[in-house]
Amino acid sequence: MAFVEYGLSENEFFKNPPYKFLLLQLNYHRQNERKWEHTRLLASSVYNASGRAKRKVKPRDIITLDIDRKPKKFEYDQDAIDKALKAWKPIKK
């Protein structure tokens, strides 16, 4: 089951609201990225220190991670805003 990877028991998984599970997923993903970042840094350091490298290798050359990508700028136009507002259903009190 997926919740085992996040260190949750079955009861904890079903008791928590969905946003807490989302936070656990984000935390797990960040930890995994940090491990890969460390691994690629070590690999590039070993390669560059070997003395046989024709050119220096950057960690980004070995593997590209999500943290390397620059966030895209959010672009919108008035038509998209109007369409989203029309699709939004008002909440009845």
Secondary structure, DSSP 8 states (H G I E B T S, - for coil): -HHHHTT--HHHHHHS-HHHHHHHHHHHHHHHHHHHHHHHHHHHHHHHHTS--SS---HHHH---GGGS--------HHHHHHHHHHS-----
